[in-house]
Amino acid sequence: MANNPLPHKALTLALSLLLLACVVCLNSSNAFAAQSVRQPPTPSTVYGGAPMLPPGAVTVTPYGSLRVSDELDDYDTSGISSIADPFEPWNRFWFHFNDIFYIYIARPAYDAWVFVTPHQIRGGLKNFFSNLLFPVRFVNNILQFRFMEAGVEFGRFVINTTSSFGLADVAKGKKTIVPVDPTGEDFGQTLGRWGIGQGFYLVWPLIGPSSARDTVGRVGDLFADPLFYLQPWELGGGVGAGLRFNALGDVLPLYEDLNSVALDPYIAMREAYANFRRSQVMH
């Protein structure tokens, strides 16, 4: 077992998800691409008279800030559906599940973590996690033929690793030859740049909003994540979960803001996610 480079069960699951999602995306890519253009409003499959957000009413920028249009109060008027949502009952169930989890479990636990942990430690762990995921950003820049951006990511990785083992973002603020998205590139963005549409909207437990394309992308990114190869696989999963929990400070405020800006937070979340991912692919 010690010589096995991959957790067998995790690999089997990942390959199965990848195959399934690829079949879905390939069979529906033309329809999905067409939906990225303007279409008439698609009524909710759960609530027949559910309000529609006007295009661009709620937007999350690549820097993680929330923009709310002045038209938000009038979003019962007609708009466009920015992403197909054929599994709305499933999605709404997991949306409410995640809502309970983040508000009543994750938020109190994270507040307790902040209370007992100095911000220097939390910041160091956050920087370490970001530095650890360098291969994901680097590989996807290469796959998108963004070689200058890949060079910037490599330079940052070398500087941060050699100067502080990744615990400090020494390269932050350094002038680069090309601007690089601070959130980095992922395989979902790579598929988008290859011309594959978002596909239908999905909400996964704990993970949150996603799409058919981004679900495939998450599986692809798994193989570039160093923690995926950490043995035993329970250790890699535990370390990854802990580092992601430490980074919740970047997620919870935005999540709470989205839940408070609209009559139907589910629709606000869906539209904000679709607009955010579209802006990442197009930047």
C-alpha positions as CSV (number, residue, x, y, z in Angstrom):
1,M,0.0,0.0,0.0
2,A,2.8,2.4,0.7
3,N,3.9,2.2,-3.0
4,N,0.5,3.1,-4.3
5,P,0.8,6.7,-5.5
6,L,-3.0,7.4,-5.6
7,P,-5.8,6.6,-3.3
8,H,-7.7,3.9,-5.2
9,K,-11.2,4.8,-4.1
10,A,-10.7,8.5,-4.7
11,L,-9.2,7.9,-8.1
12,T,-12.1,5.6,-9.1
13,L,-14.6,8.2,-8.0
14,A,-12.8,11.1,-9.7
15,L,-12.6,9.2,-13.0
16,S,-16.2,8.2,-12.8
17,L,-17.3,11.8,-12.2
18,L,-15.0,13.0,-15.0
19,L,-16.4,10.5,-17.5
20,L,-20.0,11.3,-16.5
21,A,-19.6,15.0,-16.7
22,C,-17.7,14.9,-20.0
23,V,-20.5,12.9,-21.6
24,V,-23.1,15.4,-20.3
25,C,-21.0,18.4,-21.5
26,L,-20.2,16.9,-24.9
27,N,-23.8,15.9,-25.6
28,S,-25.1,19.4,-24.7
29,S,-22.3,21.8,-25.5
30,N,-24.1,23.4,-28.5
31,A,-27.2,24.0,-26.5
32,F,-25.3,25.4,-23.6
33,A,-23.2,27.7,-25.7
34,A,-26.4,29.1,-27.2
35,Q,-27.8,29.8,-23.8
36,S,-24.9,32.1,-23.0
37,V,-26.5,34.5,-25.6
38,R,-29.7,36.3,-24.8
39,Q,-32.8,34.2,-24.2
40,P,-36.3,34.9,-22.9
41,P,-36.9,34.4,-19.2
42,T,-37.1,30.8,-18.0
43,P,-39.7,30.3,-15.2
44,S,-38.8,28.6,-12.0
45,T,-39.6,24.9,-12.0
46,V,-40.4,25.2,-8.3
47,Y,-42.2,28.5,-8.0
48,G,-44.1,29.3,-11.1
49,G,-44.2,33.0,-10.4
50,A,-40.6,33.3,-9.0
51,P,-39.0,36.7,-9.7
52,M,-36.3,37.1,-12.3
53,L,-33.1,39.1,-11.7
54,P,-32.3,41.7,-14.4
55,P,-29.0,40.8,-16.2
56,G,-26.1,42.1,-14.1
57,A,-28.2,42.9,-11.0
58,V,-25.9,40.9,-8.7
59,T,-22.3,40.5,-9.7
60,V,-19.3,39.1,-7.8
61,T,-16.0,40.5,-9.1
62,P,-12.8,38.4,-9.4
63,Y,-11.6,40.2,-6.2
64,G,-14.4,38.8,-4.2
65,S,-16.5,42.0,-3.8
66,L,-20.2,42.2,-4.4
67,R,-21.9,44.7,-6.7
68,V,-25.6,45.2,-6.5
69,S,-27.5,47.1,-9.3
70,D,-30.0,49.8,-8.5
71,E,-32.5,47.7,-10.4
72,L,-32.4,45.0,-7.8
73,D,-35.6,46.2,-6.1
74,D,-37.4,45.8,-9.4
75,Y,-36.2,42.3,-10.2
76,D,-39.8,41.0,-10.6
77,T,-39.7,42.5,-14.1
78,S,-38.6,40.4,-17.1
79,G,-35.0,39.5,-17.5
80,I,-32.8,36.8,-19.0
81,S,-31.8,33.5,-17.7
82,S,-28.0,33.5,-17.5
83,I,-27.7,29.8,-16.9
84,A,-30.0,26.8,-17.4
85,D,-31.4,25.4,-14.2
86,P,-33.3,22.1,-15.0
87,F,-32.5,20.6,-11.6
88,E,-33.9,23.4,-9.6
89,P,-35.6,21.2,-7.0
90,W,-32.3,19.4,-6.3
91,N,-30.4,22.6,-6.3
92,R,-32.8,24.3,-3.9
93,F,-32.6,21.4,-1.5
94,W,-28.8,21.6,-1.3
95,F,-28.9,25.4,-1.3
96,H,-31.0,25.3,1.9
97,F,-28.8,22.5,3.4
98,N,-25.7,24.6,2.7
99,D,-27.4,27.7,4.1
100,I,-28.1,25.9,7.4
101,F,-24.5,24.5,7.5
102,Y,-22.8,27.8,6.8
103,I,-24.9,29.9,9.1
104,Y,-25.4,27.6,12.1
105,I,-22.2,25.4,11.9
106,A,-19.5,27.0,9.8
107,R,-20.0,30.6,11.0
108,P,-19.9,29.9,14.8
109,A,-17.0,27.4,14.3
110,Y,-15.0,30.0,12.3
111,D,-15.7,32.8,14.8
112,A,-14.4,30.5,17.5
113,W,-11.3,29.8,15.4
114,V,-10.7,33.5,14.9
115,F,-11.1,34.1,18.6
116,V,-8.5,31.6,19.7
117,T,-6.1,31.9,16.7
118,P,-3.8,34.9,16.1
119,H,-4.3,36.6,12.8
120,Q,-0.6,36.0,11.9
121,I,-1.2,32.2,12.1
122,R,-4.4,32.4,10.1
123,G,-2.8,34.6,7.5
124,G,0.2,32.3,7.3
125,L,-2.0,29.2,6.8
126,K,-3.9,31.0,4.1
127,N,-0.8,32.0,2.3
128,F,0.6,28.4,2.6
129,F,-2.6,27.0,1.1
130,S,-2.6,29.4,-1.8
131,N,1.1,28.6,-2.4
132,L,0.4,24.9,-2.2
133,L,-2.2,25.2,-5.0
134,F,0.4,26.7,-7.4
135,P,0.3,23.7,-9.7
136,V,-3.4,24.1,-10.4
137,R,-2.9,27.7,-11.5
138,F,0.3,27.0,-13.4
139,V,-1.0,24.0,-15.3
140,N,-4.2,25.8,-16.3
141,N,-2.4,28.8,-17.5
142,I,-0.3,26.5,-19.7
143,L,-3.4,24.7,-21.0
144,Q,-4.8,28.1,-21.9
145,F,-1.5,29.1,-23.7
146,R,-1.1,32.0,-21.2
147,F,2.6,31.5,-20.9
148,M,3.4,34.9,-19.5
149,E,0.8,34.4,-16.7
150,A,2.3,31.0,-16.1
151,G,5.7,32.6,-15.7
152,V,4.3,35.1,-13.2
153,E,2.7,32.3,-11.2
154,F,6.0,30.3,-11.2
155,G,8.0,33.4,-10.1
156,R,5.6,34.1,-7.2
157,F,5.8,30.4,-6.2
158,V,9.6,30.4,-6.2
159,I,9.9,33.7,-4.2
160,N,7.3,32.8,-1.6
161,T,8.6,29.2,-1.2
162,T,12.3,30.1,-0.9
163,S,11.7,33.1,1.4
164,S,9.1,31.8,3.8
165,F,8.1,28.2,2.8
166,G,4.9,29.8,1.5
167,L,3.8,31.2,4.8
168,A,4.1,34.8,3.7
169,D,3.1,36.3,0.4
170,V,6.4,38.1,-0.2
171,A,5.6,38.4,-3.9
172,K,2.3,40.3,-3.3
173,G,2.4,43.8,-4.7
174,K,5.4,43.1,-6.9
175,K,5.1,44.5,-10.4
176,T,4.6,41.8,-12.9
177,I,5.0,41.7,-16.7
178,V,1.3,40.9,-17.1
179,P,-1.7,41.3,-14.7
180,V,-2.8,38.0,-13.1
181,D,-6.2,37.3,-11.6
182,P,-5.6,37.0,-7.9
183,T,-8.0,34.0,-7.7
184,G,-5.9,32.2,-10.3
185,E,-6.9,29.9,-13.1
186,D,-8.7,26.6,-12.8
187,F,-9.8,23.8,-15.2
188,G,-13.3,25.1,-15.3
189,Q,-12.0,28.4,-16.8
190,T,-9.8,26.4,-19.1
191,L,-12.8,24.5,-20.5
192,G,-14.6,27.8,-20.9
193,R,-11.7,29.3,-22.9
194,W,-11.8,26.2,-25.1
195,G,-15.3,27.1,-26.0
196,I,-17.3,24.9,-23.7
197,G,-20.4,26.6,-22.2
198,Q,-21.2,26.6,-18.5
199,G,-23.9,24.0,-19.0
200,F,-26.7,23.6,-16.4
201,Y,-26.5,25.0,-12.9
202,L,-25.7,22.7,-10.0
203,V,-25.5,23.1,-6.2
204,W,-23.3,20.6,-4.4
205,P,-23.4,19.9,-0.7
206,L,-20.8,22.0,1.2
207,I,-19.1,23.0,-2.0
208,G,-21.9,25.3,-3.1
209,P,-22.8,26.7,-6.5
210,S,-21.3,25.0,-9.6
211,S,-22.2,24.0,-13.2
212,A,-21.8,21.0,-15.4
213,R,-18.5,22.5,-16.8
214,D,-17.2,23.5,-13.4
215,T,-18.0,20.1,-11.9
216,V,-15.7,18.6,-14.6
217,G,-13.2,21.3,-13.8
218,R,-13.1,20.4,-10.1
219,V,-12.3,16.8,-11.0
220,G,-9.5,18.0,-13.3
221,D,-8.1,20.3,-10.7
222,L,-8.0,17.4,-8.2
223,F,-5.2,15.8,-10.2
224,A,-3.0,18.9,-10.0
225,D,-3.6,19.4,-6.2
226,P,-0.6,18.1,-4.3
227,L,-2.8,17.1,-1.3
228,F,-4.5,14.5,-3.6
229,Y,-1.2,12.6,-3.6
230,L,-0.6,12.8,0.2
231,Q,-0.8,9.3,1.8
232,P,-2.8,8.1,3.5
233,W,-5.7,9.8,1.6
234,E,-7.5,10.5,4.9
235,L,-4.5,12.7,5.9
236,G,-4.6,14.6,2.6
237,G,-8.4,15.1,2.9
238,G,-8.1,16.3,6.5
239,V,-5.3,18.8,5.8
240,G,-7.2,20.1,2.8
241,A,-10.4,20.5,4.8
242,G,-8.6,22.3,7.6
243,L,-6.9,24.7,5.2
244,R,-10.2,25.4,3.4
245,F,-11.9,26.0,6.8
246,N,-9.2,28.5,7.7
247,A,-9.9,30.4,4.4
248,L,-13.6,30.7,5.2
249,G,-13.1,34.4,6.1
250,D,-13.0,35.1,2.4
251,V,-16.3,33.2,1.7
252,L,-18.7,33.8,4.6
253,P,-19.1,37.6,4.4
254,L,-19.8,37.4,0.6
255,Y,-22.2,34.5,1.2
256,E,-24.1,36.4,3.9
257,D,-24.3,39.5,1.7
258,L,-25.8,37.5,-1.1
259,N,-28.3,36.1,1.2
260,S,-29.4,39.5,2.3
261,V,-29.7,41.5,-0.9
262,A,-32.7,39.8,-2.6
263,L,-36.2,38.4,-1.9
264,D,-35.0,35.0,-3.2
265,P,-31.3,34.4,-2.2
266,Y,-31.3,31.2,-4.3
267,I,-31.8,33.2,-7.5
268,A,-29.3,35.9,-6.4
269,M,-26.7,33.2,-5.7
270,R,-27.3,31.5,-9.1
271,E,-27.1,34.7,-11.1
272,A,-24.1,36.0,-9.2
273,Y,-22.2,32.7,-9.7
274,A,-23.0,32.6,-13.5
275,N,-21.9,36.2,-14.0
276,F,-18.7,35.7,-11.9
277,R,-17.6,32.6,-13.8
278,R,-18.4,34.3,-17.1
279,S,-16.2,37.3,-16.2
280,Q,-13.4,35.0,-15.1
281,V,-13.5,33.1,-18.5
282,M,-13.6,36.4,-20.5
283,H,-11.0,38.3,-18.6
